[in-house]
């Protein structure tokens, strides 16, 4: 299954390929560095700095089970089964930072200007307002099936998360309570202009601002995750898993057509 950990792999992909190991958990574009993309699985993470043409393995994220991602305050945060990995300053090496966490199995992660958010099967939804030094439980009534990125709006307390069972969910009070957006089960969320895109093994779906309706987004065969390029309007990335590597496609017309990188 896409979102549950696989055994770590010592296999390496050919030079220039996007090695992730036996599964694919995440696809994320760096909002501060154009054309920089990460793909992650339980065993490994690979990074491209040329829009997906070539890839290099991020050795300091080996075994990090890269599920949740956040970019904030000069740092990159990556969460997974072994806890939280942080690169600060970015894009340097990642190191484990689990002190103070009530539970290290964090399947989802997000960050605003002042607050970090995490979620997992044992923790529910947790938050830190001191950069991860201490954490508080916001709720145990949600968060167990959250996965991937937690989107944090500009106000810092309005949140969106992908729930692998319920579909996308929203909180307006810093993660204390959550309501369903009546969408499909998903493991990844991204914003593309005024639209919210939810993706996962069941496909990809799009919801426009001020609309409660979800419509299907056509993907290439084999693609399961979608990420919007934060630097280029109408540009989307899609990723699928093949063997031990991630495969990437790019659309420059909001997903109407796709090209393999």
Order of alpha helices (4+ residues) and beta strands (2+ residues): beta-beta-beta-beta-beta-beta-beta-beta-beta-beta-beta-beta-beta-beta-beta-beta-beta-beta-beta-beta-beta-beta-beta-beta-beta
